[in-house]
Amino acid sequence: MSDKSAPTLADWQAAATKEVKGADLTWPTPEGIDVKPLYTAEDVTADPGLPGFAPFTRGVRASMYA
């Protein structure tokens, strides 16, 4: 076994930036929404709720079908 610690988000970011030769890792959708190259648990501020219940972020029906 190695005593080396697990890679961090900063490690991944440095490796990814090197692979794309410094190009921006974030890209826009046709609607103008910026999409990050990697999402982590830190990007989720709260539980999105259950489908079929307000605020309906996971769908308007409990069965997940519209």
PDB file of N, CA, C and O in Angstrom:
ATOM      1  N   MET A   1       0.833  -1.183   0.000  1.00  0.00           N
ATOM      2  CA  MET A   1       0.000   0.000   0.000  1.00  0.00           C
ATOM      3  C   MET A   1       0.877   1.245   0.000  1.00  0.00           C
ATOM      4  O   MET A   1       2.027   1.228   0.437  1.00  0.00           O
ATOM      5  N   SER A   2       0.302   2.300  -0.495  1.00  0.00           N
ATOM      6  CA  SER A   2       1.021   3.564  -0.571  1.00  0.00           C
ATOM      7  C   SER A   2       0.445   4.544   0.446  1.00  0.00           C
ATOM      8  O   SER A   2      -0.741   4.492   0.771  1.00  0.00           O
ATOM      9  N   ASP A   3       1.286   5.421   0.933  1.00  0.00           N
ATOM     10  CA  ASP A   3       0.841   6.459   1.861  1.00  0.00           C
ATOM     11  C   ASP A   3       0.338   7.693   1.119  1.00  0.00           C
ATOM     12  O   ASP A   3      -0.060   8.677   1.743  1.00  0.00           O
ATOM     13  N   LYS A   4       0.355   7.642  -0.209  1.00  0.00           N
ATOM     14  CA  LYS A   4      -0.070   8.779  -1.012  1.00  0.00           C
ATOM     15  C   LYS A   4      -1.575   9.013  -0.833  1.00  0.00           C
ATOM     16  O   LYS A   4      -2.368   8.072  -0.861  1.00  0.00           O
ATOM     17  N   SER A   5      -1.950  10.278  -0.651  1.00  0.00           N
ATOM     18  CA  SER A   5      -3.360  10.607  -0.444  1.00  0.00           C
ATOM     19  C   SER A   5      -4.122  10.542  -1.772  1.00  0.00           C
ATOM     20  O   SER A   5      -3.528  10.567  -2.850  1.00  0.00           O
ATOM     21  N   ALA A   6      -5.425  10.460  -1.665  1.00  0.00           N
ATOM     22  CA  ALA A   6      -6.287  10.399  -2.841  1.00  0.00           C
ATOM     23  C   ALA A   6      -6.221  11.720  -3.604  1.00  0.00           C
ATOM     24  O   ALA A   6      -6.005  12.773  -3.005  1.00  0.00           O
ATOM     25  N   PRO A   7      -6.407  11.667  -4.920  1.00  0.00           N
ATOM     26  CA  PRO A   7      -6.389  12.904  -5.707  1.00  0.00           C
ATOM     27  C   PRO A   7      -7.520  13.843  -5.281  1.00  0.00           C
ATOM     28  O   PRO A   7      -8.591  13.401  -4.866  1.00  0.00           O
ATOM     29  N   THR A   8      -7.263  15.118  -5.390  1.00  0.00           N
ATOM     30  CA  THR A   8      -8.252  16.131  -5.027  1.00  0.00           C
ATOM     31  C   THR A   8      -8.893  16.709  -6.282  1.00  0.00           C
ATOM     32  O   THR A   8      -8.474  16.412  -7.401  1.00  0.00           O
ATOM     33  N   LEU A   9      -9.902  17.529  -6.084  1.00  0.00           N
ATOM     34  CA  LEU A   9     -10.528  18.218  -7.205  1.00  0.00           C
ATOM     35  C   LEU A   9      -9.510  19.104  -7.920  1.00  0.00           C
ATOM     36  O   LEU A   9      -9.531  19.212  -9.146  1.00  0.00           O
ATOM     37  N   ALA A  10      -8.633  19.730  -7.168  1.00  0.00           N
ATOM     38  CA  ALA A  10      -7.590  20.576  -7.766  1.00  0.00           C
ATOM     39  C   ALA A  10      -6.642  19.737  -8.620  1.00  0.00           C
ATOM     40  O   ALA A  10      -6.199  20.187  -9.677  1.00  0.00           O
ATOM     41  N   ASP A  11      -6.328  18.520  -8.169  1.00  0.00           N
ATOM     42  CA  ASP A  11      -5.483  17.620  -8.962  1.00  0.00           C
ATOM     43  C   ASP A  11      -6.165  17.292 -10.286  1.00  0.00           C
ATOM     44  O   ASP A  11      -5.534  17.335 -11.342  1.00  0.00           O
ATOM     45  N   TRP A  12      -7.458  16.964 -10.225  1.00  0.00           N
ATOM     46  CA  TRP A  12      -8.197  16.646 -11.441  1.00  0.00           C
ATOM     47  C   TRP A  12      -8.227  17.845 -12.376  1.00  0.00           C
ATOM     48  O   TRP A  12      -8.022  17.709 -13.582  1.00  0.00           O
ATOM     49  N   GLN A  13      -8.487  19.030 -11.808  1.00  0.00           N
ATOM     50  CA  GLN A  13      -8.572  20.243 -12.616  1.00  0.00           C
ATOM     51  C   GLN A  13      -7.255  20.516 -13.338  1.00  0.00           C
ATOM     52  O   GLN A  13      -7.258  20.874 -14.516  1.00  0.00           O
ATOM     53  N   ALA A  14      -6.148  20.352 -12.652  1.00  0.00           N
ATOM     54  CA  ALA A  14      -4.838  20.571 -13.264  1.00  0.00           C
ATOM     55  C   ALA A  14      -4.587  19.570 -14.384  1.00  0.00           C
ATOM     56  O   ALA A  14      -4.095  19.944 -15.449  1.00  0.00           O
ATOM     57  N   ALA A  15      -4.919  18.302 -14.155  1.00  0.00           N
ATOM     58  CA  ALA A  15      -4.707  17.276 -15.175  1.00  0.00           C
ATOM     59  C   ALA A  15      -5.601  17.511 -16.390  1.00  0.00           C
ATOM     60  O   ALA A  15      -5.146  17.380 -17.527  1.00  0.00           O
ATOM     61  N   ALA A  16      -6.863  17.856 -16.161  1.00  0.00           N
ATOM     62  CA  ALA A  16      -7.792  18.091 -17.262  1.00  0.00           C
ATOM     63  C   ALA A  16      -7.380  19.315 -18.074  1.00  0.00           C
ATOM     64  O   ALA A  16      -7.438  19.285 -19.304  1.00  0.00           O
ATOM     65  N   THR A  17      -6.970  20.379 -17.414  1.00  0.00           N
ATOM     66  CA  THR A  17      -6.528  21.586 -18.113  1.00  0.00           C
ATOM     67  C   THR A  17      -5.304  21.299 -18.967  1.00  0.00           C
ATOM     68  O   THR A  17      -5.188  21.808 -20.082  1.00  0.00           O
ATOM     69  N   LYS A  18      -4.403  20.494 -18.455  1.00  0.00           N
ATOM     70  CA  LYS A  18      -3.206  20.116 -19.217  1.00  0.00           C
ATOM     71  C   LYS A  18      -3.593  19.306 -20.454  1.00  0.00           C
ATOM     72  O   LYS A  18      -3.040  19.522 -21.533  1.00  0.00           O
ATOM     73  N   GLU A  19      -4.539  18.377 -20.306  1.00  0.00           N
ATOM     74  CA  GLU A  19      -4.955  17.539 -21.429  1.00  0.00           C
ATOM     75  C   GLU A  19      -5.615  18.337 -22.542  1.00  0.00           C
ATOM     76  O   GLU A  19      -5.445  18.009 -23.716  1.00  0.00           O
ATOM     77  N   VAL A  20      -6.365  19.378 -22.195  1.00  0.00           N
ATOM     78  CA  VAL A  20      -7.037  20.180 -23.223  1.00  0.00           C
ATOM     79  C   VAL A  20      -6.209  21.400 -23.610  1.00  0.00           C
ATOM     80  O   VAL A  20      -6.694  22.325 -24.262  1.00  0.00           O
ATOM     81  N   LYS A  21      -4.957  21.377 -23.195  1.00  0.00           N
ATOM     82  CA  LYS A  21      -3.989  22.428 -23.550  1.00  0.00           C
ATOM     83  C   LYS A  21      -4.484  23.827 -23.191  1.00  0.00           C
ATOM     84  O   LYS A  21      -4.315  24.770 -23.964  1.00  0.00           O
ATOM     85  N   GLY A  22      -5.097  23.956 -22.014  1.00  0.00           N
ATOM     86  CA  GLY A  22      -5.501  25.257 -21.511  1.00  0.00           C
ATOM     87  C   GLY A  22      -6.852  25.750 -21.991  1.00  0.00           C
ATOM     88  O   GLY A  22      -7.292  26.824 -21.580  1.00  0.00           O
ATOM     89  N   ALA A  23      -7.530  24.985 -22.859  1.00  0.00           N
ATOM     90  CA  ALA A  23      -8.859  25.401 -23.325  1.00  0.00           C
ATOM     91  C   ALA A  23      -9.827  25.423 -22.141  1.00  0.00           C
ATOM     92  O   ALA A  23      -9.634  24.719 -21.150  1.00  0.00           O
ATOM     93  N   ASP A  24     -10.857  26.236 -22.264  1.00  0.00           N
ATOM     94  CA  ASP A  24     -11.842  26.348 -21.191  1.00  0.00           C
ATOM     95  C   ASP A  24     -12.579  25.023 -21.031  1.00  0.00           C
ATOM     96  O   ASP A  24     -13.055  24.459 -22.017  1.00  0.00           O
ATOM     97  N   LEU A  25     -12.676  24.531 -19.827  1.00  0.00           N
ATOM     98  CA  LEU A  25     -13.360  23.271 -19.559  1.00  0.00           C
ATOM     99  C   LEU A  25     -14.873  23.445 -19.467  1.00  0.00           C
ATOM    100  O   LEU A  25     -15.617  22.473 -19.596  1.00  0.00           O
ATOM    101  N   THR A  26     -15.326  24.659 -19.250  1.00  0.00           N
ATOM    102  CA  THR A  26     -16.758  24.942 -19.170  1.00  0.00           C
ATOM    103  C   THR A  26     -17.270  25.242 -20.572  1.00  0.00           C
ATOM    104  O   THR A  26     -16.614  25.944 -21.341  1.00  0.00           O
ATOM    105  N   TRP A  27     -18.443  24.710 -20.901  1.00  0.00           N
ATOM    106  CA  TRP A  27     -19.015  24.953 -22.228  1.00  0.00           C
ATOM    107  C   TRP A  27     -20.465  25.401 -22.099  1.00  0.00           C
ATOM    108  O   TRP A  27     -21.160  25.001 -21.165  1.00  0.00           O
ATOM    109  N   PRO A  28     -20.931  26.242 -23.051  1.00  0.00           N
ATOM    110  CA  PRO A  28     -22.302  26.743 -22.973  1.00  0.00           C
ATOM    111  C   PRO A  28     -23.271  25.859 -23.761  1.00  0.00           C
ATOM    112  O   PRO A  28     -22.913  25.304 -24.801  1.00  0.00           O
ATOM    113  N   THR A  29     -24.489  25.736 -23.259  1.00  0.00           N
ATOM    114  CA  THR A  29     -25.543  25.062 -24.007  1.00  0.00           C
ATOM    115  C   THR A  29     -26.096  26.050 -25.027  1.00  0.00           C
ATOM    116  O   THR A  29     -25.796  27.241 -24.947  1.00  0.00           O
ATOM    117  N   PRO A  30     -26.901  25.582 -25.986  1.00  0.00           N
ATOM    118  CA  PRO A  30     -27.514  26.522 -26.933  1.00  0.00           C
ATOM    119  C   PRO A  30     -28.370  27.586 -26.242  1.00  0.00           C
ATOM    120  O   PRO A  30     -28.590  28.667 -26.789  1.00  0.00           O
ATOM    121  N   GLU A  31     -28.850  27.272 -25.038  1.00  0.00           N
ATOM    122  CA  GLU A  31     -29.671  28.231 -24.292  1.00  0.00           C
ATOM    123  C   GLU A  31     -28.829  29.240 -23.524  1.00  0.00           C
ATOM    124  O   GLU A  31     -29.376  30.151 -22.902  1.00  0.00           O
ATOM    125  N   GLY A  32     -27.498  29.094 -23.558  1.00  0.00           N
ATOM    126  CA  GLY A  32     -26.616  30.019 -22.871  1.00  0.00           C
ATOM    127  C   GLY A  32     -26.311  29.641 -21.432  1.00  0.00           C
ATOM    128  O   GLY A  32     -25.832  30.474 -20.662  1.00  0.00           O
ATOM    129  N   ILE A  33     -26.582  28.400 -21.060  1.00  0.00           N
ATOM    130  CA  ILE A  33     -26.294  27.939 -19.701  1.00  0.00           C
ATOM    131  C   ILE A  33     -24.903  27.320 -19.686  1.00  0.00           C
ATOM    132  O   ILE A  33     -24.616  26.416 -20.471  1.00  0.00           O
ATOM    133  N   ASP A  34     -24.042  27.799 -18.801  1.00  0.00           N
ATOM    134  CA  ASP A  34     -22.693  27.245 -18.699  1.00  0.00           C
ATOM    135  C   ASP A  34     -22.727  25.897 -17.987  1.00  0.00           C
ATOM    136  O   ASP A  34     -23.314  25.767 -16.913  1.00  0.00           O
ATOM    137  N   VAL A  35     -22.093  24.895 -18.596  1.00  0.00           N
ATOM    138  CA  VAL A  35     -22.031  23.553 -18.029  1.00  0.00           C
ATOM    139  C   VAL A  35     -20.613  23.307 -17.549  1.00  0.00           C
ATOM    140  O   VAL A  35     -19.653  23.399 -18.314  1.00  0.00           O
ATOM    141  N   LYS A  36     -20.502  22.995 -16.281  1.00  0.00           N
ATOM    142  CA  LYS A  36     -19.189  22.705 -15.711  1.00  0.00           C
ATOM    143  C   LYS A  36     -18.724  21.330 -16.192  1.00  0.00           C
ATOM    144  O   LYS A  36     -19.556  20.474 -16.493  1.00  0.00           O
ATOM    145  N   PRO A  37     -17.424  21.108 -16.268  1.00  0.00           N
ATOM    146  CA  PRO A  37     -16.921  19.817 -16.730  1.00  0.00           C
ATOM    147  C   PRO A  37     -17.095  18.700 -15.710  1.00  0.00           C
ATOM    148  O   PRO A  37     -17.080  17.525 -16.076  1.00  0.00           O
ATOM    149  N   LEU A  38     -17.259  19.045 -14.448  1.00  0.00           N
ATOM    150  CA  LEU A  38     -17.393  18.052 -13.394  1.00  0.00           C
ATOM    151  C   LEU A  38     -18.233  18.641 -12.272  1.00  0.00           C
ATOM    152  O   LEU A  38     -17.967  19.742 -11.789  1.00  0.00           O
ATOM    153  N   TYR A  39     -19.237  17.899 -11.870  1.00  0.00           N
ATOM    154  CA  TYR A  39     -20.070  18.314 -10.742  1.00  0.00           C
ATOM    155  C   TYR A  39     -19.793  17.395  -9.564  1.00  0.00           C
ATOM    156  O   TYR A  39     -19.596  16.192  -9.736  1.00  0.00           O
ATOM    157  N   THR A  40     -19.780  17.965  -8.371  1.00  0.00           N
ATOM    158  CA  THR A  40     -19.528  17.196  -7.157  1.00  0.00           C
ATOM    159  C   THR A  40     -20.655  17.447  -6.162  1.00  0.00           C
ATOM    160  O   THR A  40     -21.562  18.235  -6.430  1.00  0.00           O
ATOM    161  N   ALA A  41     -20.598  16.787  -5.032  1.00  0.00           N
ATOM    162  CA  ALA A  41     -21.610  16.970  -3.994  1.00  0.00           C
ATOM    163  C   ALA A  41     -21.667  18.420  -3.520  1.00  0.00           C
ATOM    164  O   ALA A  41     -22.710  18.872  -3.047  1.00  0.00           O
ATOM    165  N   GLU A  42     -20.578  19.144  -3.638  1.00  0.00           N
ATOM    166  CA  GLU A  42     -20.553  20.548  -3.216  1.00  0.00           C
ATOM    167  C   GLU A  42     -21.453  21.430  -4.078  1.00  0.00           C
ATOM    168  O   GLU A  42     -21.825  22.527  -3.663  1.00  0.00           O
ATOM    169  N   ASP A  43     -21.806  20.956  -5.281  1.00  0.00           N
ATOM    170  CA  ASP A  43     -22.669  21.727  -6.167  1.00  0.00           C
ATOM    171  C   ASP A  43     -24.140  21.617  -5.782  1.00  0.00           C
ATOM    172  O   ASP A  43     -24.959  22.411  -6.246  1.00  0.00           O
ATOM    173  N   VAL A  44     -24.480  20.662  -4.955  1.00  0.00           N
ATOM    174  CA  VAL A  44     -25.860  20.472  -4.525  1.00  0.00           C
ATOM    175  C   VAL A  44     -26.023  21.132  -3.161  1.00  0.00           C
ATOM    176  O   VAL A  44     -25.423  20.704  -2.175  1.00  0.00           O
ATOM    177  N   THR A  45     -26.839  22.172  -3.118  1.00  0.00           N
ATOM    178  CA  THR A  45     -27.004  22.905  -1.864  1.00  0.00           C
ATOM    179  C   THR A  45     -28.071  22.298  -0.970  1.00  0.00           C
ATOM    180  O   THR A  45     -28.031  22.459   0.250  1.00  0.00           O
ATOM    181  N   ALA A  46     -29.027  21.598  -1.574  1.00  0.00           N
ATOM    182  CA  ALA A  46     -30.107  21.017  -0.775  1.00  0.00           C
ATOM    183  C   ALA A  46     -30.695  19.816  -1.508  1.00  0.00           C
ATOM    184  O   ALA A  46     -30.452  19.619  -2.699  1.00  0.00           O
ATOM    185  N   ASP A  47     -31.460  19.029  -0.790  1.00  0.00           N
ATOM    186  CA  ASP A  47     -32.158  17.895  -1.380  1.00  0.00           C
ATOM    187  C   ASP A  47     -33.179  18.422  -2.386  1.00  0.00           C
ATOM    188  O   ASP A  47     -33.967  19.304  -2.044  1.00  0.00           O
ATOM    189  N   PRO A  48     -33.187  17.905  -3.624  1.00  0.00           N
ATOM    190  CA  PRO A  48     -34.118  18.424  -4.622  1.00  0.00           C
ATOM    191  C   PRO A  48     -35.565  18.012  -4.390  1.00  0.00           C
ATOM    192  O   PRO A  48     -36.442  18.420  -5.152  1.00  0.00           O
ATOM    193  N   GLY A  49     -35.837  17.226  -3.375  1.00  0.00           N
ATOM    194  CA  GLY A  49     -37.205  16.824  -3.079  1.00  0.00           C
ATOM    195  C   GLY A  49     -37.579  15.529  -3.777  1.00  0.00           C
ATOM    196  O   GLY A  49     -36.740  14.856  -4.375  1.00  0.00           O
ATOM    197  N   LEU A  50     -38.843  15.201  -3.687  1.00  0.00           N
ATOM    198  CA  LEU A  50     -39.359  13.975  -4.283  1.00  0.00           C
ATOM    199  C   LEU A  50     -40.202  14.300  -5.507  1.00  0.00           C
ATOM    200  O   LEU A  50     -40.813  15.367  -5.564  1.00  0.00           O
ATOM    201  N   PRO A  51     -40.250  13.397  -6.495  1.00  0.00           N
ATOM    202  CA  PRO A  51     -41.097  13.641  -7.659  1.00  0.00           C
ATOM    203  C   PRO A  51     -42.570  13.694  -7.255  1.00  0.00           C
ATOM    204  O   PRO A  51     -43.028  12.899  -6.435  1.00  0.00           O
ATOM    205  N   GLY A  52     -43.296  14.633  -7.836  1.00  0.00           N
ATOM    206  CA  GLY A  52     -44.718  14.766  -7.560  1.00  0.00           C
ATOM    207  C   GLY A  52     -45.066  15.732  -6.448  1.00  0.00           C
ATOM    208  O   GLY A  52     -46.245  15.960  -6.176  1.00  0.00           O
ATOM    209  N   PHE A  53     -44.071  16.300  -5.805  1.00  0.00           N
ATOM    210  CA  PHE A  53     -44.309  17.234  -4.700  1.00  0.00           C
ATOM    211  C   PHE A  53     -43.537  18.530  -4.938  1.00  0.00           C
ATOM    212  O   PHE A  53     -42.466  18.526  -5.544  1.00  0.00           O
ATOM    213  N   ALA A  54     -44.097  19.635  -4.451  1.00  0.00           N
ATOM    214  CA  ALA A  54     -43.454  20.945  -4.598  1.00  0.00           C
ATOM    215  C   ALA A  54     -42.040  20.887  -4.039  1.00  0.00           C
ATOM    216  O   ALA A  54     -41.820  20.247  -3.011  1.00  0.00           O
ATOM    217  N   PRO A  55     -41.095  21.521  -4.671  1.00  0.00           N
ATOM    218  CA  PRO A  55     -41.159  22.467  -5.779  1.00  0.00           C
ATOM    219  C   PRO A  55     -41.103  21.821  -7.166  1.00  0.00           C
ATOM    220  O   PRO A  55     -40.826  22.519  -8.141  1.00  0.00           O
ATOM    221  N   PHE A  56     -41.355  20.525  -7.290  1.00  0.00           N
ATOM    222  CA  PHE A  56     -41.456  19.806  -8.561  1.00  0.00           C
ATOM    223  C   PHE A  56     -40.165  19.803  -9.374  1.00  0.00           C
ATOM    224  O   PHE A  56     -40.213  19.715 -10.601  1.00  0.00           O
ATOM    225  N   THR A  57     -39.020  19.898  -8.715  1.00  0.00           N
ATOM    226  CA  THR A  57     -37.742  19.878  -9.432  1.00  0.00           C
ATOM    227  C   THR A  57     -37.419  18.503  -9.997  1.00  0.00           C
ATOM    228  O   THR A  57     -36.565  18.377 -10.875  1.00  0.00           O
ATOM    229  N   ARG A  58     -38.097  17.469  -9.499  1.00  0.00           N
ATOM    230  CA  ARG A  58     -37.860  16.115 -10.002  1.00  0.00           C
ATOM    231  C   ARG A  58     -39.059  15.584 -10.767  1.00  0.00           C
ATOM    232  O   ARG A  58     -39.180  14.375 -10.964  1.00  0.00           O
ATOM    233  N   GLY A  59     -39.945  16.469 -11.200  1.00  0.00           N
ATOM    234  CA  GLY A  59     -41.099  16.070 -11.996  1.00  0.00           C
ATOM    235  C   GLY A  59     -42.408  16.392 -11.303  1.00  0.00           C
ATOM    236  O   GLY A  59     -42.476  16.497 -10.079  1.00  0.00           O
ATOM    237  N   VAL A  60     -43.453  16.547 -12.116  1.00  0.00           N
ATOM    238  CA  VAL A  60     -44.757  16.923 -11.576  1.00  0.00           C
ATOM    239  C   VAL A  60     -45.571  15.721 -11.122  1.00  0.00           C
ATOM    240  O   VAL A  60     -46.569  15.882 -10.420  1.00  0.00           O
ATOM    241  N   ARG A  61     -45.158  14.515 -11.513  1.00  0.00           N
ATOM    242  CA  ARG A  61     -45.886  13.304 -11.135  1.00  0.00           C
ATOM    243  C   ARG A  61     -45.010  12.402 -10.281  1.00  0.00           C
ATOM    244  O   ARG A  61     -43.804  12.302 -10.509  1.00  0.00           O
ATOM    245  N   ALA A  62     -45.606  11.757  -9.313  1.00  0.00           N
ATOM    246  CA  ALA A  62     -44.861  10.855  -8.440  1.00  0.00           C
ATOM    247  C   ALA A  62     -44.290   9.668  -9.207  1.00  0.00           C
ATOM    248  O   ALA A  62     -43.280   9.095  -8.798  1.00  0.00           O
ATOM    249  N   SER A  63     -44.929   9.291 -10.323  1.00  0.00           N
ATOM    250  CA  SER A  63     -44.461   8.156 -11.126  1.00  0.00           C
ATOM    251  C   SER A  63     -43.329   8.545 -12.066  1.00  0.00           C
ATOM    252  O   SER A  63     -42.789   7.696 -12.775  1.00  0.00           O
ATOM    253  N   MET A  64     -42.970   9.819 -12.075  1.00  0.00           N
ATOM    254  CA  MET A  64     -41.903  10.367 -12.917  1.00  0.00           C
ATOM    255  C   MET A  64     -42.303  10.482 -14.381  1.00  0.00           C
ATOM    256  O   MET A  64     -41.463  10.837 -15.209  1.00  0.00           O
ATOM    257  N   TYR A  65     -43.547  10.196 -14.730  1.00  0.00           N
ATOM    258  CA  TYR A  65     -43.995  10.326 -16.113  1.00  0.00           C
ATOM    259  C   TYR A  65     -44.895  11.544 -16.228  1.00  0.00           C
ATOM    260  O   TYR A  65     -45.779  11.758 -15.399  1.00  0.00           O
ATOM    261  N   ALA A  66     -44.660  12.340 -17.268  1.00  0.00           N
ATOM    262  CA  ALA A  66     -45.443  13.570 -17.431  1.00  0.00           C
ATOM    263  C   ALA A  66     -46.745  13.335 -18.146  1.00  0.00           C
ATOM    264  O   ALA A  66     -47.512  14.274 -18.357  1.00  0.00           O
TER     265      ALA A  66
END
